[in-house]
Each structure stands twice: as C-alpha cells, then as structure tokens.
C-alpha cells in the first residue's frame, strides 16, 4: 500500500514523514522521527505514558493515527526545556523526587502541562483529576501531585 | 447496613537478600586518566536508585565527591557477577562489594600519591573534595587528578580494585532445622484505618501510618521516596491487584490496565512515614534493604483493620468486596 505523507510541527520545528496508513502517532514519533520521550506502555489508551499535546489538547499518541496529524502542532516532553534550562514542571518533578523508574514521567508532565496551561493555580483535586488518566507504578502518586502543585506555585510567583 | 470503621496493626521482620546456596555480588572500580572513578557492576538499577547509592558508597570510600564517580551497570554478560537486583539485596550486597573494591583502589591511589609527595602512604588522607593531603601538614597536597595522570603516564600503575561480597550458604541443622537465612533484618510497623461498607463490601483506606527501621538511610530523600511509593503499593496488593482472582481457575484474570486494578491518584490514603535508623553490623555504612519490605506491612494491617471493622477474617488477597460479602454472608449463616 502506498505510504501517506504527513507534515506537522513538533516542538516548534517542521517535520515531514511518509508513514504506512494506520501508523500511530506514537510509532511515528518514536521510530520515524526519533523523539522517544512519549513512552509506549499499554498501546491501548489506558496508561497515559504516551501522552502528547496536540494543538493545546492532551492526546494519547498510541490511539492517534499519524495521518490525522497533518498541519497540527505537537508538543512532547522532549521539547519543554529551553537552551538546557528545564521547564518548571521538569524542575519540580526533579526536586520533589516525583520520578523513580521514569517510564510514566513524560506522560505525567504532559498531563500536568495541559492542566497548568488552562488552570495556572489548580487545587489538589484538580491536579488529581488531571493525572487520573496516567498510571504510575513506583511513586504512590503523592510526590507527583506535590510536584505539580509546586510548579504551579513557582509559575504564579514568576508571573507576579 | 452501615459504613463501619476499623483499625489494624501489623509488624514485620524482613530479611535482606536471600540464601539459597550462597548470595554473592562482585564489583570492580578503576580510575580514568583524569581521576574520575568507574564502578562496574552487573546489578541493575530499575528505578530504585542503585546507581546513585553505589556512586555515594564509592565516593565515600575513596574520598572524592559523588559526581566524580560513574556507575556502569550496562551488561550482565560482561560485568562482574551479581545475583541480581531483588530481595532488597542491591544496596547491601553490591554496596559491600563496592566498598571492598574502592578500598583497594584507594590504597593504590595513596601509594602513587605517596611516591609523588615523597612520603609514606600511611601518612596521607583525602579531603573529600578531590585532594590528597599529608596528615598534619595539609599544605603538602596533590590533587587526585594529578595522581591519576601520574599513575597512568608516569608510574605505570592501575588505580583499581576488586570487590566481592558473599553471604555463604547456611545449611539447616539436622536435628532442629535451625538455619541462618539472612544476616541482616529490616523492620516495619503499620497502623491502617479503614472504612468498610458492609452492604457493598467496599474498603476505603483512610490513613496508613508506617514506621520503618532500615539501618542507615544512605540517601534519606530516596529512602522516603521508596517508602511512600511502597506504602501505596502495599495497599494496592491488599485491596486491588491480582492476575488470577479465582486462582487456580484462570478465568476473569485482568488482561489490561482497565481490569488489573491499582489505586489511582484519587484513591490515596493519608500516609505517614517515619524512618528509624539503626545501622546494621554488616551493611555498607550500616545500610539494610528497605526495598520490598516497604510494601509488606500494609497488607496484614489492612486485613486486621477489616476484621476490626466487620469481624471477618479475609485470608486471600486481594481483599475484594466480593470476598468480604461472602465472608459476611458465611458469618451471618453461622
């Protein structure tokens, strides 16, 4: 079958690929483009490890077909740091010891980023709700919740 | 029909590592030409922080900052032998092996420094910042960077060491069956408070208060991280997780994360962690193995709390609503 051309913006730079029809965005990002920050956990939309941001919305890249992504802007965790300076969420995860094996971390950070983009000063319940589609095996979630709350506070201090 | 509250307590005694025919781990340490130190292991870091702890142990023993140590755990085919990262044995077994290897490397390092400074190696000490000083005369010193360069390019010495730690096999006494399955025990105690709905069988864990006695905490923040996550996992084992809910019947086993249940971020119990440090006699810098132990005491504590709440003993895990309702029914029938 003929390959399908796909063009989108990934973390601010233009990407163009030919993919097989039916290729997931997760596969295209990891194995075609080489951005391995989205992780393939369950490949069926239940673990959240593959989460990316498409045009500002949190999406599961394992359930998104690459060919539907023409013209969109995609953000992954690999695109968050600027010139070697970590994003406030990345710094907060680091300082709160919110990561152990690290496999869920990029998806958690994506979910948290979309939350903070829409709700800069979330309540604890809002953080819990935002992370509820992401599974973590190691941390018991509490350090992750605290990291997101800390990042929100540091954002609002910078804005003030 | 009501929501009933109960409280349960459990205490555990947890062996570090295992003893099924001897429990060895080896380590190699060598310096680079610029005085950084490589630790080579087959022990795997799967997120528990093995590399960080081994770097700390090596740095402490040699007398350099931790960031001067690189830990390579890349390949179990080519690295020095390790039984594996399981049974909470990593820090204890590999840590002891790293200490032995690092001591040997430190001795060579001091011998080379002694030749450069024209003093006895026994008169030298490290400052922990990357320098070797003459005891009592710290103005006479040499950097470990220069010592490594000298060893590599002038003196023809390898600043390296071999480490081996073995807990030998313990055979049971024929008469009594007594044996020594472990040399080092960690301890924990948990108090859990639950609510049980005796109509639906649903259990809500309200609070979990844990005390862990783990030897010396070599990295207190990482210990806390492990214990917080472990406490959550203990509750998950107690109430949620199973691959075979009707074992030995294989039906109805979960096939994905929609069916293999774990508590999510919205199901967290109020969790308290207290760490007691009683350094172990044979652990690296007094450490024990807190790893798996941290997910153990919550399970009997929750089972006891369920008994306290509704008066039924559930002795099969996980303690599901179905099992509670069946037990309540059996209790009512008696």
Boltz contact constraints between the chains, C-beta under 6 A:
constraints:
  - contact:
      token1: [A, 42]
      token2: [B, 257]
      max_distance: 6.0
  - contact:
      token1: [A, 46]
      token2: [B, 256]
      max_distance: 6.0
  - contact:
      token1: [A, 46]
      token2: [B, 257]
      max_distance: 6.0
  - contact:
      token1: [A, 46]
      token2: [B, 258]
      max_distance: 6.0
  - contact:
      token1: [A, 47]
      token2: [B, 257]
      max_distance: 6.0
  - contact:
      token1: [A, 97]
      token2: [B, 221]
      max_distance: 6.0
  - contact:
      token1: [A, 97]
      token2: [B, 225]
      max_distance: 6.0
  - contact:
      token1: [A, 100]
      token2: [B, 47]
      max_distance: 6.0
  - contact:
      token1: [A, 101]
      token2: [B, 47]
      max_distance: 6.0
  - contact:
      token1: [A, 128]
      token2: [B, 265]
      max_distance: 6.0
  - contact:
      token1: [A, 128]
      token2: [B, 266]
      max_distance: 6.0
  - contact:
      token1: [A, 131]
      token2: [B, 265]
      max_distance: 6.0
  - contact:
      token1: [A, 132]
      token2: [B, 264]
      max_distance: 6.0
  - contact:
      token1: [A, 132]
      token2: [B, 265]
      max_distance: 6.0
  - contact:
      token1: [A, 132]
      token2: [B, 266]
      max_distance: 6.0
  - contact:
      token1: [A, 135]
      token2: [B, 257]
      max_distance: 6.0
  - contact:
      token1: [A, 138]
      token2: [B, 47]
      max_distance: 6.0
  - contact:
      token1: [A, 138]
      token2: [B, 229]
      max_distance: 6.0
  - contact:
      token1: [A, 139]
      token2: [B, 229]
      max_distance: 6.0
  - contact:
      token1: [A, 140]
      token2: [B, 228]
      max_distance: 6.0
  - contact:
      token1: [A, 140]
      token2: [B, 229]
      max_distance: 6.0
  - contact:
      token1: [A, 140]
      token2: [B, 232]
      max_distance: 6.0
  - contact:
      token1: [A, 141]
      token2: [B, 265]
      max_distance: 6.0
  - contact:
      token1: [A, 141]
      token2: [B, 268]
      max_distance: 6.0
  - contact:
      token1: [A, 142]
      token2: [B, 228]
      max_distance: 6.0
